Amino acid sequence: MKTLILISALLFSGIISSATETKIIVRAKARDAKFIGSSLGGAYVIIRNKINQQILAEGKTIGSTGNTDLIMKSPKTRESSITDEQTAGFLAKIDINEPTFVSIEVVSPSNLKQAQAKVSTELWLIPGKDIVGEGIILEIPGFIIDILKPRTHQYISLNTIKDKPFQFQANVVMMCGCVVEKGGVWNSEEIEVNGILKKDGKLVKEIKMSLISTNLFEGEYLIDHGGNYELTLYAYHPKTGNTGVDKVNYVIYE
């Protein structure tokens, strides 16, 4: 009798511990743009067991931003795909022995904290039932904005800028790193880029920013008083609702 119990216990133990490798591809796609891959440092993916929050897999998406014509210009039907073999993704190989409810979290862009957005979804993984091909695609909204002029906490003498417009400058790209340019796929003429200038906490002026070269926007304003200044620069695309913001504080001293 004891032998039978031992054999049954061993068999049962073998059944519950026999895990099956299950593959899932996770991709991060910028809203109204392409995929986030190696050229931007990748999007960071974390897959967790929803019940106990155990991390089952984590890593960055690698690969290209994808085929522009396929993603942005070709009509998509139910059977068509917007990815190819080079399109960026994170391939997870997870060992599970029963259907497992998981959460998938993507943080992107992983290397640009001021522009980071986190999106997530939940789904069942079934042992041995791979989710590949396009896989799971999570959309990352926004723009990446880097204010180039003025620099953070830059001290500027009023005498050096007196009687001439002070220049503001920023770099604006899509969340996949795709370029913003006049008449391009991501047309600068459709995107509002403006700065909100404050002095000592009070609104001074809204600064109109204009494209001067690919991704590069400039604006100017005549500053004639010293103080603590803050520039909040935003981009807004009315057609998609895409938004992005960067801020910088600087000092004009007399």
N, C-alpha and C positions, 0 to 999 in steps of 0.2 A: 504493500500500500504506500509506504513511504517512498519507494522507488518511483511509483506512478506519479505521486505528487511532485517529486523532484523533476521528473521528465516534463510534466505539464508546465511547471514553473519556468523551466529553461526554454521550452518552446514559446511560451507566452512572452517571456523576456526578449527572445529573438525577434518575435513579431513586432513588438512595440519599439524596439531599438533599430529596426531595419529601416534606415532612412533612404529616401530616393532623391537624387540630385534633380533639382528643378530650376530651369533657367528663366530669367525675366530680364528684358531690356527696358531701361528707363531713359527717356529722352527729355530734354528741356528745350522748348521752342519759344523764342521771343514773340510777343504779340505783334501781329502784322509784319513779321519778319522771319528770319531763318533760325537754325538750331544753334545752341550754345555749345561750343567745343573747345578744342585745344588752343586755338588762336586767342581765346579770351581767358584761358586758364581753367576752363571747364565749369560746369555746375556741380555742386556737391549733393550727392544722393545718399539718403539713409533709409533703409528698409527695416521696419520693426515688427515683431510679433505684437499684435494689437492687445492681446490679453495681458501679457506681463512686461511689455515694452522692451523686451530683449532685442538688441540689434542683431539682425540676421545677415546684413550685408551693408557696406558703405564704401563710397569712392566717388571719383569724379568722372563726368562724361568726357570722352575723348573722341577725336575724329574731326571731320570738317563741318562747316556750317550748312552744307547741303547744296543741292542744285537749285539755283535761283529760278530758272524757268519752271522746274517741276513744282517748286513750293509756291511761287508767287504769281505765276502766269498761266499754268495749265489748269483747266477745270478739274475738280476732284469729284469722282464718283465713288460709290460704295466699294468697288473692287480695286480702285486705283490706290497708289501709295505715293506719299510725298518724301519718302526716304530711299536711299540706296545704300550700298555696302560701305561707303565712306562716311555716311552721315553720323554725326556724333551721338554717342549714347554710352550708358553704363550697363555692362552685362554682369548681372549677379547670378551666382550659382549657389542655390540654397538647398540644404539637405533637410527634408521634412518627411515625416512618416504618416501624416494625416492632413486633411484639408486645414489650412491655416489662414486665419484672417490677418492681413498685414496692413500697416500704414506705410505710405511712401511719401517722404518729404524731400523736397528739392530746394536748395538755397543757391541763388545765382544773382549776379556773378560772384563767384567765390572770392575773387581777389580785389573787389571794389566795394568796400563796405558801405559807402555812402549811397550806393545805388542798389543794394541787395534787397531782394524780395524772396519771401518763402511761400511756397505753394505745396499742397499735399492732397493726397487722395487715399482711398482705402479699397481693398479688394480681397477676394479669396485666391489663395494659391493652392492648387491641387497637385499632390505628389506626381512627378513625372510628366505633368502637362505644361509644357513650356509656353511662355508668352514672349515670342520673338517677332521677327519681321519689323513692323513699325513699333511694336511693343507698347509701352505706356508712355504717352506724350503729355507732359504738363506744360501749361502755358505760363510764361513769365512776363508780366506787364511792365511797362515803363520805358524810360530812356536812361542812358548813362551820361551824366553831365559832370564835367570837371571844369571848375572855374580856374582859369590860368592867370588872369590879371583882375584885381590885385591878388597877392599871395596872402595866405592865412596869417593874420596878426602882423601884417607888414606895417612898419612905421614910415610915414611919408611926410616930408616937410611941405607945408602949404606954399612956401616960397618957390619950390620947384615945379609946382603945377598951377600957380596963380596965372589967371588970364588966358589959360588954354584948357580945352576940354580934357577931362580925365578919361582915360580909355579903360573899358571893361572888355574882357575876352574870355570865351569859354569854348570847350570842345564838347560837341553833342553827337552821340551815336545811338543806334538801336541797341537793345539789350543783348544782341548776338554779336555786336561789334560792327554791324553792317553800316555802310556810309550814308550820310545825309548830304545831299547835293542838289543843286538847282536842276529841275527837270528829270531827276533820276527816279529809280524805283521808289526810294524814300525821298520824296520831293520836299526840299526845304521851304518852298513857297506854300506848302500846305500845313506847315508846322509853326505854331506861334512860339517864339523864344523871347522872353522878356525878363528884365531884372527889377526887383522891388528894392529900392534903396532907402535905408533908414539911417538917421543920425541921432545918437543918444536915445534910441528907442522910438523915435517919431518918424513917420513917413515923410520922405523928402520928394521922391520922384519915382515914377515907373519908367524904366529904361528900355527903349526899343532896341532889340538886338537883331543884326542883319548878317546874313551869310557873306563871308569874304573869300572863303575857299572851302574845299571839302571838309565838312564837319566843324569848321571854325566860324564862330559868330562873334561879332564885335558890336559894342555900343559906346556911347560917350555922354558925359555930363560935366558942366562947369561947376566945380566944387570951390566955394569961396570962403568956407569957414572950417576951422578945426573941430575935431570931436571924434567920438567913437562911432564908426560906421559899420553897417551890416548890409551885405548884398545877398538877397535870396534870388537865385536865378532858376526859372522854370521853363520847361518845354511842354507844349500841349498840342495834341493832334485831334481836332474836332471829330474827324470821321471815325476814329477808333476809340477815342477816350483815353488814349495813352498819355501818361504824364510822367514827368521826372523833375527832380529838384536837387540843387546843390546850394550850400551857403558858405559865406566867408565873412570873417570880421577883420577889420583893419583900422588903423589909427591915422588921422591927419593931425599933425601938430604944428603949432605956430611958433 
